[in-house]
């Protein structure tokens, strides 16, 4: 059985739905002596303020990012 092929319209809809907009609040290099802790601490402070911040690893820049999803007030 072969894999289904998406029409151009379906592929565009999938790409649009898969794209997650985010706002970067803080960046910590992955080479930081304390690892992700500075980013984790920054995110925890934002969450105490009511901002739904989360930490993600950006492999392209080799950094830990503190982000909020687009549409969420920061």
Contact map, one row per residue, 1 for C-alpha under 8 A:
11100000000000000000000000000000000000000000000000000000000000000000000000
11110000000000000000000000000000000000000000000000000000000000000000000000
11111000000000000000000000000000000000000000000000000000000000000000000000
01111100000000000000000000000000000000000000000000000000000000000000000000
00111110000000000000000000000000000000000000000000000000000000000000000000
00011111111000000000000000000000000000000000000000000000000000000000000000
00001111111000000000000000000000000000000000000000000000000000000000000000
00000111111100000000000000000000000000000000000000000000000000000000000000
00000111111110000000000000000000000000000000000000000000000000000000000000
00000111111111000000000000000000000000000000000000000000000000000000000000
00000111111111100000000000000000000000000000000000000000000000000000000000
00000001111111110000000000000000000000000000000000000000000000000000000000
00000000111111111000000000000000000000000000000000000000000000000000000000
00000000011111111100000000000000000000000000000000000000000000000000000000
00000000001111111110000000000000000000000000000000000000000000000000000000
00000000000111111110000000000000000000000000000000000000000000000000000000
00000000000011111111000000000000000000000000000000000000000000000000000000
00000000000001111111000000000000000000000000000000000000000000000000000000
00000000000000111111100000000000000000000000000000000000000000000000000000
00000000000000001111110000000000000000000000000000000000000000000000110000
00000000000000000011111000000000000000000000000000000000000000000000110000
00000000000000000001111100000000000000000000000000000000000000000011110000
00000000000000000000111110000000000000000000000000000000000000000011110000
00000000000000000000011111100000000000000000000000000000000000001111000000
00000000000000000000001111100000000000000000000000000000000000001111000000
00000000000000000000000111110000000000100100000000000000000000001110000000
00000000000000000000000111111000000000100000000000000000000000111100000000
00000000000000000000000001111101000101100000000000000000000000111000000000
00000000000000000000000000111111001000000000000000000000000001110000000000
00000000000000000000000000011111001100000000000000000000000001110000000000
00000000000000000000000000001111101000000000000000000000000001100000000000
00000000000000000000000000011111111100000000000000000000000000000000000000
00000000000000000000000000000011111000000000000000000000000000000000000000
00000000000000000000000000000001111111000000000000000000000000000000000000
00000000000000000000000000001111111111000000000000000000000000000000000000
00000000000000000000000000010101011111110000000000000000000000010000000000
00000000000000000000000000000000011111111000000000000000000000000000000000
00000000000000000000000000010000011111111100000000000000000000000000000000
00000000000000000000000001110000000111111110000000000010000000011100000000
00000000000000000000000000000000000111111111000000000110000000000100000000
00000000000000000000000000000000000011111111100000000000000000000000000000
00000000000000000000000001000000000001111111110000000000000000000100000000
00000000000000000000000000000000000000111111111000001110000000000100000000
00000000000000000000000000000000000000011111111100001000000000000000000000
00000000000000000000000000000000000000001111111110000000000000000000000000
00000000000000000000000000000000000000000111111111111000000000000000000000
00000000000000000000000000000000000000000011111111111000000000000000000000
00000000000000000000000000000000000000000001111111100000000000000000000000
00000000000000000000000000000000000000000000111111100000000000000000000000
00000000000000000000000000000000000000000000011111110000000000000000000000
00000000000000000000000000000000000000000000011111111000000000000001000111
00000000000000000000000000000000000000000000011001111100000000000001000100
00000000000000000000000000000000000000000011011000111110000000000111000000
00000000000000000000000000000000000000010010000000011111000000000111000000
00000000000000000000000000000000000000110010000000001111100000011110000000
00000000000000000000000000000000000000000000000000000111110000011110000000
00000000000000000000000000000000000000000000000000000011111001111000000000
00000000000000000000000000000000000000000000000000000001111111111000000000
00000000000000000000000000000000000000000000000000000000111111100000000000
00000000000000000000000000000000000000000000000000000000011111100000000000
00000000000000000000000000000000000000000000000000000000011111100000000000
00000000000000000000000000001110000000000000000000000000111111110000000000
00000000000000000000000000111110000000000000000000000000111111111000000000
00000000000000000000000000111100000100100000000000000011110001111100000000
00000000000000000000000111110000000000100000000000000011110000111110000000
00000000000000000000000111100000000000110110000000001111000000011111000000
00000000000000000000011111000000000000000000000000001111000000001111100000
00000000000000000000011110000000000000000000000000111100000000000111110101
00000000000000000001111000000000000000000000000000000000000000000011111100
00000000000000000001111000000000000000000000000000000000000000000001111100
00000000000000000000000000000000000000000000000000000000000000000000111110
00000000000000000000000000000000000000000000000000110000000000000001111111
00000000000000000000000000000000000000000000000000100000000000000000001111
00000000000000000000000000000000000000000000000000100000000000000001000111
